[in-house]
Amino acid sequence: MTTRYERLKMQRRMQRRIRLVVEERRMAFGPRPETRGEVPADPEATMEIEPMTIRAIGRVAVRPAL
């Protein structure tokens, strides 16, 4: 019979293994940017986010209750 601590430890280990397998499969079978004619993405690159031009959508005036 296993203790609660041992069961949690086994579950964490299994989740970690599943996560690693999923990540490996994603890398192996996922679309490659080079094959589509695109430049590979640089994960360290930064991009500029433009400021919002619209201030609010659906803003209404609230009148005090009578």
HTML snippet that shows the backbone in 3Dmol.js (N, CA, C, O; Angstrom):
<script src="https://3Dmol.org/build/3Dmol-min.js"></script>
<div id="view" style="width:600px;height:400px;position:relative"></div>
<script>
const pdb = `
ATOM      1  N   MET A   1       0.850  -1.183   0.000  1.00  0.00           N
ATOM      2  CA  MET A   1       0.000   0.000   0.000  1.00  0.00           C
ATOM      3  C   MET A   1       0.890   1.239   0.000  1.00  0.00           C
ATOM      4  O   MET A   1       1.866   1.320   0.745  1.00  0.00           O
ATOM      5  N   THR A   2       0.536   2.198  -0.847  1.00  0.00           N
ATOM      6  CA  THR A   2       1.352   3.399  -0.956  1.00  0.00           C
ATOM      7  C   THR A   2       0.743   4.523  -0.123  1.00  0.00           C
ATOM      8  O   THR A   2      -0.469   4.592   0.082  1.00  0.00           O
ATOM      9  N   THR A   3       1.600   5.374   0.333  1.00  0.00           N
ATOM     10  CA  THR A   3       1.137   6.515   1.111  1.00  0.00           C
ATOM     11  C   THR A   3       0.669   7.618   0.171  1.00  0.00           C
ATOM     12  O   THR A   3       0.916   7.578  -1.034  1.00  0.00           O
ATOM     13  N   ARG A   4       0.004   8.579   0.734  1.00  0.00           N
ATOM     14  CA  ARG A   4      -0.491   9.717  -0.062  1.00  0.00           C
ATOM     15  C   ARG A   4       0.670  10.446  -0.723  1.00  0.00           C
ATOM     16  O   ARG A   4       0.583  10.839  -1.886  1.00  0.00           O
ATOM     17  N   TYR A   5       1.741  10.624   0.012  1.00  0.00           N
ATOM     18  CA  TYR A   5       2.923  11.311  -0.515  1.00  0.00           C
ATOM     19  C   TYR A   5       3.492  10.559  -1.715  1.00  0.00           C
ATOM     20  O   TYR A   5       3.848  11.173  -2.720  1.00  0.00           O
ATOM     21  N   GLU A   6       3.578   9.243  -1.614  1.00  0.00           N
ATOM     22  CA  GLU A   6       4.120   8.444  -2.717  1.00  0.00           C
ATOM     23  C   GLU A   6       3.216   8.500  -3.943  1.00  0.00           C
ATOM     24  O   GLU A   6       3.705   8.555  -5.071  1.00  0.00           O
ATOM     25  N   ARG A   7       1.904   8.487  -3.731  1.00  0.00           N
ATOM     26  CA  ARG A   7       0.967   8.584  -4.857  1.00  0.00           C
ATOM     27  C   ARG A   7       1.100   9.930  -5.553  1.00  0.00           C
ATOM     28  O   ARG A   7       1.106   9.996  -6.782  1.00  0.00           O
ATOM     29  N   LEU A   8       1.206  11.011  -4.768  1.00  0.00           N
ATOM     30  CA  LEU A   8       1.381  12.340  -5.354  1.00  0.00           C
ATOM     31  C   LEU A   8       2.687  12.427  -6.133  1.00  0.00           C
ATOM     32  O   LEU A   8       2.739  13.010  -7.216  1.00  0.00           O
ATOM     33  N   LYS A   9       3.743  11.840  -5.569  1.00  0.00           N
ATOM     34  CA  LYS A   9       5.037  11.853  -6.232  1.00  0.00           C
ATOM     35  C   LYS A   9       4.974  11.099  -7.563  1.00  0.00           C
ATOM     36  O   LYS A   9       5.513  11.560  -8.570  1.00  0.00           O
ATOM     37  N   MET A  10       4.315   9.944  -7.561  1.00  0.00           N
ATOM     38  CA  MET A  10       4.178   9.167  -8.791  1.00  0.00           C
ATOM     39  C   MET A  10       3.348   9.925  -9.821  1.00  0.00           C
ATOM     40  O   MET A  10       3.665   9.905 -11.010  1.00  0.00           O
ATOM     41  N   GLN A  11       2.293  10.588  -9.373  1.00  0.00           N
ATOM     42  CA  GLN A  11       1.443  11.329 -10.291  1.00  0.00           C
ATOM     43  C   GLN A  11       2.195  12.499 -10.916  1.00  0.00           C
ATOM     44  O   GLN A  11       2.073  12.753 -12.114  1.00  0.00           O
ATOM     45  N   ARG A  12       2.971  13.210 -10.104  1.00  0.00           N
ATOM     46  CA  ARG A  12       3.771  14.319 -10.633  1.00  0.00           C
ATOM     47  C   ARG A  12       4.780  13.820 -11.649  1.00  0.00           C
ATOM     48  O   ARG A  12       4.982  14.451 -12.686  1.00  0.00           O
ATOM     49  N   ARG A  13       5.414  12.695 -11.361  1.00  0.00           N
ATOM     50  CA  ARG A  13       6.400  12.120 -12.273  1.00  0.00           C
ATOM     51  C   ARG A  13       5.745  11.740 -13.598  1.00  0.00           C
ATOM     52  O   ARG A  13       6.304  11.988 -14.666  1.00  0.00           O
ATOM     53  N   MET A  14       4.553  11.135 -13.524  1.00  0.00           N
ATOM     54  CA  MET A  14       3.843  10.738 -14.736  1.00  0.00           C
ATOM     55  C   MET A  14       3.425  11.966 -15.546  1.00  0.00           C
ATOM     56  O   MET A  14       3.540  11.970 -16.771  1.00  0.00           O
ATOM     57  N   GLN A  15       2.943  13.001 -14.869  1.00  0.00           N
ATOM     58  CA  GLN A  15       2.555  14.228 -15.576  1.00  0.00           C
ATOM     59  C   GLN A  15       3.750  14.867 -16.267  1.00  0.00           C
ATOM     60  O   GLN A  15       3.627  15.374 -17.382  1.00  0.00           O
ATOM     61  N   ARG A  16       4.903  14.845 -15.610  1.00  0.00           N
ATOM     62  CA  ARG A  16       6.113  15.405 -16.205  1.00  0.00           C
ATOM     63  C   ARG A  16       6.508  14.621 -17.453  1.00  0.00           C
ATOM     64  O   ARG A  16       6.884  15.210 -18.467  1.00  0.00           O
ATOM     65  N   ARG A  17       6.422  13.280 -17.377  1.00  0.00           N
ATOM     66  CA  ARG A  17       6.751  12.449 -18.538  1.00  0.00           C
ATOM     67  C   ARG A  17       5.788  12.706 -19.684  1.00  0.00           C
ATOM     68  O   ARG A  17       6.206  12.792 -20.839  1.00  0.00           O
ATOM     69  N   ILE A  18       4.504  12.829 -19.376  1.00  0.00           N
ATOM     70  CA  ILE A  18       3.513  13.109 -20.418  1.00  0.00           C
ATOM     71  C   ILE A  18       3.798  14.460 -21.059  1.00  0.00           C
ATOM     72  O   ILE A  18       3.733  14.597 -22.280  1.00  0.00           O
ATOM     73  N   ARG A  19       4.116  15.464 -20.235  1.00  0.00           N
ATOM     74  CA  ARG A  19       4.420  16.795 -20.759  1.00  0.00           C
ATOM     75  C   ARG A  19       5.622  16.758 -21.695  1.00  0.00           C
ATOM     76  O   ARG A  19       5.616  17.402 -22.744  1.00  0.00           O
ATOM     77  N   LEU A  20       6.659  16.001 -21.314  1.00  0.00           N
ATOM     78  CA  LEU A  20       7.846  15.898 -22.159  1.00  0.00           C
ATOM     79  C   LEU A  20       7.517  15.218 -23.489  1.00  0.00           C
ATOM     80  O   LEU A  20       7.975  15.654 -24.545  1.00  0.00           O
ATOM     81  N   VAL A  21       6.721  14.146 -23.430  1.00  0.00           N
ATOM     82  CA  VAL A  21       6.354  13.436 -24.655  1.00  0.00           C
ATOM     83  C   VAL A  21       5.526  14.336 -25.564  1.00  0.00           C
ATOM     84  O   VAL A  21       5.749  14.370 -26.774  1.00  0.00           O
ATOM     85  N   VAL A  22       4.574  15.064 -24.990  1.00  0.00           N
ATOM     86  CA  VAL A  22       3.741  15.963 -25.787  1.00  0.00           C
ATOM     87  C   VAL A  22       4.606  17.029 -26.443  1.00  0.00           C
ATOM     88  O   VAL A  22       4.412  17.347 -27.616  1.00  0.00           O
ATOM     89  N   GLU A  23       5.554  17.582 -25.701  1.00  0.00           N
ATOM     90  CA  GLU A  23       6.428  18.609 -26.260  1.00  0.00           C
ATOM     91  C   GLU A  23       7.300  18.039 -27.375  1.00  0.00           C
ATOM     92  O   GLU A  23       7.497  18.691 -28.401  1.00  0.00           O
ATOM     93  N   GLU A  24       7.822  16.829 -27.183  1.00  0.00           N
ATOM     94  CA  GLU A  24       8.642  16.197 -28.221  1.00  0.00           C
ATOM     95  C   GLU A  24       7.824  15.963 -29.482  1.00  0.00           C
ATOM     96  O   GLU A  24       8.299  16.209 -30.590  1.00  0.00           O
ATOM     97  N   ARG A  25       6.591  15.487 -29.313  1.00  0.00           N
ATOM     98  CA  ARG A  25       5.729  15.232 -30.477  1.00  0.00           C
ATOM     99  C   ARG A  25       5.363  16.530 -31.182  1.00  0.00           C
ATOM    100  O   ARG A  25       5.302  16.580 -32.411  1.00  0.00           O
ATOM    101  N   ARG A  26       5.121  17.580 -30.401  1.00  0.00           N
ATOM    102  CA  ARG A  26       4.796  18.879 -30.997  1.00  0.00           C
ATOM    103  C   ARG A  26       5.963  19.386 -31.835  1.00  0.00           C
ATOM    104  O   ARG A  26       5.771  19.922 -32.926  1.00  0.00           O
ATOM    105  N   MET A  27       7.177  19.212 -31.311  1.00  0.00           N
ATOM    106  CA  MET A  27       8.355  19.664 -32.049  1.00  0.00           C
ATOM    107  C   MET A  27       8.592  18.798 -33.288  1.00  0.00           C
ATOM    108  O   MET A  27       8.994  19.307 -34.335  1.00  0.00           O
ATOM    109  N   ALA A  28       8.344  17.500 -33.172  1.00  0.00           N
ATOM    110  CA  ALA A  28       8.626  16.581 -34.278  1.00  0.00           C
ATOM    111  C   ALA A  28       7.590  16.682 -35.391  1.00  0.00           C
ATOM    112  O   ALA A  28       7.943  16.660 -36.570  1.00  0.00           O
ATOM    113  N   PHE A  29       6.311  16.791 -35.026  1.00  0.00           N
ATOM    114  CA  PHE A  29       5.255  16.726 -36.021  1.00  0.00           C
ATOM    115  C   PHE A  29       4.625  18.072 -36.346  1.00  0.00           C
ATOM    116  O   PHE A  29       3.780  18.154 -37.237  1.00  0.00           O
ATOM    117  N   GLY A  30       5.015  19.118 -35.648  1.00  0.00           N
ATOM    118  CA  GLY A  30       4.434  20.431 -35.891  1.00  0.00           C
ATOM    119  C   GLY A  30       4.913  21.017 -37.205  1.00  0.00           C
ATOM    120  O   GLY A  30       5.913  20.560 -37.760  1.00  0.00           O
ATOM    121  N   PRO A  31       4.215  22.019 -37.708  1.00  0.00           N
ATOM    122  CA  PRO A  31       4.632  22.643 -38.976  1.00  0.00           C
ATOM    123  C   PRO A  31       5.965  23.361 -38.800  1.00  0.00           C
ATOM    124  O   PRO A  31       6.189  24.054 -37.808  1.00  0.00           O
ATOM    125  N   ARG A  32       6.825  23.185 -39.763  1.00  0.00           N
ATOM    126  CA  ARG A  32       8.135  23.848 -39.722  1.00  0.00           C
ATOM    127  C   ARG A  32       8.060  25.103 -40.577  1.00  0.00           C
ATOM    128  O   ARG A  32       7.632  25.032 -41.729  1.00  0.00           O
ATOM    129  N   PRO A  33       8.464  26.243 -40.045  1.00  0.00           N
ATOM    130  CA  PRO A  33       8.393  27.487 -40.820  1.00  0.00           C
ATOM    131  C   PRO A  33       9.223  27.427 -42.104  1.00  0.00           C
ATOM    132  O   PRO A  33       8.833  28.018 -43.111  1.00  0.00           O
ATOM    133  N   GLU A  34      10.371  26.718 -42.089  1.00  0.00           N
ATOM    134  CA  GLU A  34      11.232  26.682 -43.272  1.00  0.00           C
ATOM    135  C   GLU A  34      10.549  25.985 -44.438  1.00  0.00           C
ATOM    136  O   GLU A  34      10.789  26.333 -45.594  1.00  0.00           O
ATOM    137  N   THR A  35       9.698  25.002 -44.145  1.00  0.00           N
ATOM    138  CA  THR A  35       9.055  24.247 -45.220  1.00  0.00           C
ATOM    139  C   THR A  35       7.948  25.043 -45.876  1.00  0.00           C
ATOM    140  O   THR A  35       7.538  24.717 -46.990  1.00  0.00           O
ATOM    141  N   ARG A  36       7.452  26.082 -45.216  1.00  0.00           N
ATOM    142  CA  ARG A  36       6.391  26.901 -45.799  1.00  0.00           C
ATOM    143  C   ARG A  36       6.952  28.152 -46.464  1.00  0.00           C
ATOM    144  O   ARG A  36       6.186  29.015 -46.894  1.00  0.00           O
ATOM    145  N   GLY A  37       8.260  28.265 -46.554  1.00  0.00           N
ATOM    146  CA  GLY A  37       8.866  29.418 -47.199  1.00  0.00           C
ATOM    147  C   GLY A  37       9.029  30.605 -46.284  1.00  0.00           C
ATOM    148  O   GLY A  37       9.377  31.689 -46.751  1.00  0.00           O
ATOM    149  N   GLU A  38       8.790  30.443 -45.001  1.00  0.00           N
ATOM    150  CA  GLU A  38       8.924  31.544 -44.056  1.00  0.00           C
ATOM    151  C   GLU A  38      10.271  31.459 -43.348  1.00  0.00           C
ATOM    152  O   GLU A  38      10.921  30.415 -43.328  1.00  0.00           O
ATOM    153  N   VAL A  39      10.662  32.569 -42.778  1.00  0.00           N
ATOM    154  CA  VAL A  39      11.880  32.600 -41.986  1.00  0.00           C
ATOM    155  C   VAL A  39      11.562  32.003 -40.620  1.00  0.00           C
ATOM    156  O   VAL A  39      10.528  32.337 -40.042  1.00  0.00           O
ATOM    157  N   PRO A  40      12.412  31.133 -40.085  1.00  0.00           N
ATOM    158  CA  PRO A  40      12.137  30.561 -38.753  1.00  0.00           C
ATOM    159  C   PRO A  40      12.009  31.653 -37.699  1.00  0.00           C
ATOM    160  O   PRO A  40      12.744  32.641 -37.719  1.00  0.00           O
ATOM    161  N   ALA A  41      11.080  31.467 -36.791  1.00  0.00           N
ATOM    162  CA  ALA A  41      10.848  32.458 -35.739  1.00  0.00           C
ATOM    163  C   ALA A  41      11.957  32.374 -34.696  1.00  0.00           C
ATOM    164  O   ALA A  41      12.402  31.289 -34.322  1.00  0.00           O
ATOM    165  N   ASP A  42      12.386  33.531 -34.241  1.00  0.00           N
ATOM    166  CA  ASP A  42      13.392  33.604 -33.187  1.00  0.00           C
ATOM    167  C   ASP A  42      12.668  33.817 -31.866  1.00  0.00           C
ATOM    168  O   ASP A  42      12.065  34.872 -31.668  1.00  0.00           O
ATOM    169  N   PRO A  43      12.709  32.837 -30.948  1.00  0.00           N
ATOM    170  CA  PRO A  43      11.978  33.007 -29.684  1.00  0.00           C
ATOM    171  C   PRO A  43      12.517  34.133 -28.811  1.00  0.00           C
ATOM    172  O   PRO A  43      11.825  34.604 -27.908  1.00  0.00           O
ATOM    173  N   GLU A  44      13.752  34.571 -29.076  1.00  0.00           N
ATOM    174  CA  GLU A  44      14.341  35.647 -28.284  1.00  0.00           C
ATOM    175  C   GLU A  44      14.038  37.030 -28.867  1.00  0.00           C
ATOM    176  O   GLU A  44      14.330  38.044 -28.233  1.00  0.00           O
ATOM    177  N   ALA A  45      13.458  37.077 -30.063  1.00  0.00           N
ATOM    178  CA  ALA A  45      13.183  38.358 -30.712  1.00  0.00           C
ATOM    179  C   ALA A  45      12.010  39.057 -30.030  1.00  0.00           C
ATOM    180  O   ALA A  45      11.119  38.413 -29.475  1.00  0.00           O
ATOM    181  N   THR A  46      12.030  40.370 -30.082  1.00  0.00           N
ATOM    182  CA  THR A  46      10.927  41.145 -29.518  1.00  0.00           C
ATOM    183  C   THR A  46      10.171  41.808 -30.652  1.00  0.00           C
ATOM    184  O   THR A  46      10.707  41.986 -31.746  1.00  0.00           O
ATOM    185  N   MET A  47       8.931  42.171 -30.389  1.00  0.00           N
ATOM    186  CA  MET A  47       8.140  42.847 -31.408  1.00  0.00           C
ATOM    187  C   MET A  47       7.463  44.060 -30.798  1.00  0.00           C
ATOM    188  O   MET A  47       7.168  44.097 -29.603  1.00  0.00           O
ATOM    189  N   GLU A  48       7.226  45.046 -31.644  1.00  0.00           N
ATOM    190  CA  GLU A  48       6.592  46.282 -31.196  1.00  0.00           C
ATOM    191  C   GLU A  48       5.079  46.097 -31.201  1.00  0.00           C
ATOM    192  O   GLU A  48       4.513  45.617 -32.183  1.00  0.00           O
ATOM    193  N   ILE A  49       4.433  46.472 -30.118  1.00  0.00           N
ATOM    194  CA  ILE A  49       2.978  46.422 -30.025  1.00  0.00           C
ATOM    195  C   ILE A  49       2.478  47.854 -30.159  1.00  0.00           C
ATOM    196  O   ILE A  49       2.814  48.725 -29.356  1.00  0.00           O
ATOM    197  N   GLU A  50       1.670  48.079 -31.186  1.00  0.00           N
ATOM    198  CA  GLU A  50       1.188  49.436 -31.434  1.00  0.00           C
ATOM    199  C   GLU A  50       0.112  49.810 -30.423  1.00  0.00           C
ATOM    200  O   GLU A  50      -0.671  48.952 -30.015  1.00  0.00           O
ATOM    201  N   PRO A  51       0.057  51.086 -30.008  1.00  0.00           N
ATOM    202  CA  PRO A  51      -0.967  51.507 -29.040  1.00  0.00           C
ATOM    203  C   PRO A  51      -2.358  51.437 -29.654  1.00  0.00           C
ATOM    204  O   PRO A  51      -2.529  51.545 -30.868  1.00  0.00           O
ATOM    205  N   MET A  52      -3.333  51.257 -28.796  1.00  0.00           N
ATOM    206  CA  MET A  52      -4.715  51.182 -29.246  1.00  0.00           C
ATOM    207  C   MET A  52      -5.146  52.541 -29.776  1.00  0.00           C
ATOM    208  O   MET A  52      -4.842  53.570 -29.173  1.00  0.00           O
ATOM    209  N   THR A  53      -5.857  52.549 -30.905  1.00  0.00           N
ATOM    210  CA  THR A  53      -6.347  53.809 -31.461  1.00  0.00           C
ATOM    211  C   THR A  53      -7.769  54.082 -31.009  1.00  0.00           C
ATOM    212  O   THR A  53      -8.189  55.238 -30.947  1.00  0.00           O
ATOM    213  N   ILE A  54      -8.514  53.035 -30.691  1.00  0.00           N
ATOM    214  CA  ILE A  54      -9.882  53.199 -30.216  1.00  0.00           C
ATOM    215  C   ILE A  54      -9.851  53.179 -28.695  1.00  0.00           C
ATOM    216  O   ILE A  54      -9.271  52.281 -28.085  1.00  0.00           O
ATOM    217  N   ARG A  55     -10.482  54.179 -28.092  1.00  0.00           N
ATOM    218  CA  ARG A  55     -10.429  54.256 -26.632  1.00  0.00           C
ATOM    219  C   ARG A  55     -11.358  53.262 -25.959  1.00  0.00           C
ATOM    220  O   ARG A  55     -10.962  52.605 -24.996  1.00  0.00           O
ATOM    221  N   ALA A  56     -12.580  53.138 -26.442  1.00  0.00           N
ATOM    222  CA  ALA A  56     -13.523  52.223 -25.813  1.00  0.00           C
ATOM    223  C   ALA A  56     -14.575  51.808 -26.830  1.00  0.00           C
ATOM    224  O   ALA A  56     -14.875  52.542 -27.772  1.00  0.00           O
ATOM    225  N   ILE A  57     -15.112  50.655 -26.628  1.00  0.00           N
ATOM    226  CA  ILE A  57     -16.181  50.162 -27.487  1.00  0.00           C
ATOM    227  C   ILE A  57     -17.408  49.958 -26.620  1.00  0.00           C
ATOM    228  O   ILE A  57     -17.345  49.283 -25.592  1.00  0.00           O
ATOM    229  N   GLY A  58     -18.527  50.542 -27.034  1.00  0.00           N
ATOM    230  CA  GLY A  58     -19.769  50.326 -26.311  1.00  0.00           C
ATOM    231  C   GLY A  58     -19.899  51.104 -25.018  1.00  0.00           C
ATOM    232  O   GLY A  58     -20.662  50.701 -24.140  1.00  0.00           O
ATOM    233  N   ARG A  59     -19.185  52.198 -24.874  1.00  0.00           N
ATOM    234  CA  ARG A  59     -19.287  53.000 -23.655  1.00  0.00           C
ATOM    235  C   ARG A  59     -20.581  53.813 -23.704  1.00  0.00           C
ATOM    236  O   ARG A  59     -20.903  54.417 -24.727  1.00  0.00           O
ATOM    237  N   VAL A  60     -21.304  53.821 -22.615  1.00  0.00           N
ATOM    238  CA  VAL A  60     -22.560  54.568 -22.546  1.00  0.00           C
ATOM    239  C   VAL A  60     -22.545  55.476 -21.334  1.00  0.00           C
ATOM    240  O   VAL A  60     -21.808  55.255 -20.373  1.00  0.00           O
ATOM    241  N   ALA A  61     -23.388  56.517 -21.404  1.00  0.00           N
ATOM    242  CA  ALA A  61     -23.541  57.421 -20.276  1.00  0.00           C
ATOM    243  C   ALA A  61     -24.475  56.800 -19.249  1.00  0.00           C
ATOM    244  O   ALA A  61     -25.528  56.269 -19.602  1.00  0.00           O
ATOM    245  N   VAL A  62     -24.099  56.865 -18.010  1.00  0.00           N
ATOM    246  CA  VAL A  62     -24.932  56.310 -16.942  1.00  0.00           C
ATOM    247  C   VAL A  62     -25.602  57.471 -16.228  1.00  0.00           C
ATOM    248  O   VAL A  62     -24.932  58.348 -15.683  1.00  0.00           O
ATOM    249  N   ARG A  63     -26.948  57.471 -16.234  1.00  0.00           N
ATOM    250  CA  ARG A  63     -27.698  58.526 -15.552  1.00  0.00           C
ATOM    251  C   ARG A  63     -28.038  58.076 -14.145  1.00  0.00           C
ATOM    252  O   ARG A  63     -28.275  56.890 -13.916  1.00  0.00           O
ATOM    253  N   PRO A  64     -28.066  58.990 -13.210  1.00  0.00           N
ATOM    254  CA  PRO A  64     -28.419  58.610 -11.842  1.00  0.00           C
ATOM    255  C   PRO A  64     -29.865  58.142 -11.761  1.00  0.00           C
ATOM    256  O   PRO A  64     -30.718  58.611 -12.514  1.00  0.00           O
ATOM    257  N   ALA A  65     -30.135  57.221 -10.852  1.00  0.00           N
ATOM    258  CA  ALA A  65     -31.502  56.694 -10.678  1.00  0.00           C
ATOM    259  C   ALA A  65     -32.412  57.781 -10.135  1.00  0.00           C
ATOM    260  O   ALA A  65     -31.969  58.600  -9.331  1.00  0.00           O
ATOM    261  N   LEU A  66     -33.676  57.811 -10.553  1.00  0.00           N
ATOM    262  CA  LEU A  66     -34.651  58.803 -10.063  1.00  0.00           C
ATOM    263  C   LEU A  66     -35.375  58.315  -8.858  1.00  0.00           C
ATOM    264  O   LEU A  66     -36.226  59.022  -8.321  1.00  0.00           O
TER     265      LEU A  66
END
`;
const viewer = $3Dmol.createViewer("view");
viewer.addModel(pdb, "pdb");
viewer.setStyle({}, {cartoon: {color: "spectrum"}});
viewer.zoomTo();
viewer.render();
</script>
